[in-house]
Amino acid sequence: MVIKKSLTKLENYIELNDYTGYDPYDALKSPFFKLPLLRNNKFIRFGAQQFVKRFPLNIRPLLLVPKGLNPVSLGLCIQGYASLVLIDNKKRDLYLDKINLLANQLKTLIPEGFSGTCWGYDFDWEARHFKISEYQPTVVATGIIINGLYHAWRITGKNSLMDIIVSSADFILNDLNKLYEAHSLCFSYSPYDKQRVFNASMKGVRLLAQVYSITQEKNQKNIAKKAVEYVIKNQKENGSWGYSRARKGDWIDNYHTGYILDCLQDYITLCKDEAYQNNLNKGFKYYKETFICSDGRPSFYSDKVYPIDCTAASQSILSLSKFGEIDLAKKVANWMIDNMQGVDGGFYFRKFKLFTNRTSFMRWSNAWMFAAFSYLLMKESGESII
């Protein structure tokens, strides 16, 4: 099977690199940005970060940017291994050992000073409206990692995983800013900002729903519902969502839309709240019709196909598989294998109309694709974690 062979190559690539690699946003790891002139200049730092990300060649070695171990890469690989446990009996014990190894690594990367378990990226990140230092937490990183751990816990039942998962609810409830609007609320992206980013807030929702499924603490479900209400109120008539409530945040793209749909589905399932099922159905219909081309190419934006992006493609596979569109998910996977997987097993960053950026990022390209392919094969086999 083509997808299984591709996944094996990708798994070998990830493990040969010991889960480490470059990231699209890691330019500020360069020692040049520790110099006085560049250490605090937001304009230069933001511009350099965007330039290095968008440059068609990988110039990170020239800037002395080291390869890093991103906690999100570990969380996504745990998610992938958890799916494979269910479909590969011969390697079951091996995958369980790998889950345990990566979970222990994640424990060492939890930053101090917060109410519960949480994670950030392994580099300074200069966002448009705020900045976050390396390893300082965001709801996005934490939500993705907890999702991987939750998948693993559903299979193994290990108390050590459950404890990490349950603790993370305190980070969401106590450390993130809550931005209220009537009877609804939006979680901030991080403890350091007050941005209203829809997919980020929904990752907080999913996390609370996952913890609620373990603890049955009603406050966790009630707060999650208020955050769902906020996102639902901002759903457009055609079923889509913009990125955020910011003045320039109204664009619509593939993977952020997919995040919202996956998180909403998990909330409905885990909290047994079907009040938003019609919104979910409407959103998925829009997603499927807008972002998946007839040949399997996953579009990036709602109004144009290119660039073909590896995280967007991974999310397409995950969302399509989650909503039962297995054949379409396989079509996307095969297109990516044919067009964006290198001979070494790693996946390229982005394919544009006239050229391909062949940098293979560990988090953005490979860990996401590993989680997606594993999930697709699990769903195709008839197994399910959630």
Disulfide bonds with the S-S distance in Angstrom:
none
